[in-house]
Amino acid sequence: MRRSFTVALERYGYRVAAAADGLAGLELFRDEGFDLLILDVMLPGLDGIGLCRRVRETSLVPVLMMSARGDGLDVVAGLEAGADDYVVKPVDTYVLVARIRSLLRRATYAPVPEPGRAAGESPSPSGAEVLAFGDLTIDTAGMEVFVAGSPVALTPTELKLLLEFAAHPGVVLERHTLLREVWEYGWDGDSRVVDLCVQRLRRKLGRDRIETVRGFGYKLRR
């Protein structure tokens, strides 16, 4: 399966480096720079969940988890470990490539410039690109987040999710809306992806910052 996916992804123009087990994968990750990691949960030696945790100790690189049990604990454990998304084996190549493209777009995401100002120009004097919600500050030009003045490191998915909330403060956003806007699902996906990413945001920003509206979704408190 590893060889077949390597060949398929190379045909789509990606450069691929593969490892047969988790420890070899960790060594490869430390020795080289990667734009994205695909981790199989069932890796020998160091499994994919453990490898994801080790990666998250030093890196915010996008992580796509691959699981053979789509409704099992593997999915939850992988997302809690810091994975951005997951696919269930067996997976068609076009689905895998769609998930990869979505993750890479998030990793290079930049907000739309203000009307009348081209991308790359200096922020407006009004400071409209800095959003503040209590002690939470979001610099949408520099793509930086601060809580009480201290910087907070967010993965690309966590950052795009926060920016989606910040664009609609006080508005309840349903899970399927977040799946469409952040994860770019063209169909109803697994809402656990949203729930667990919100949990990670709460751990980093404060548990009361994002409010659960039962039966509907989530909203960012003003």
Summary of the structure (lengths in Angstrom):
residues: 222
radius of gyration: 18.1
end to end distance: 47.5
largest distance: 54.6
contacts: 630
relative contact order: 0.10
helix: 38%
strand: 17%
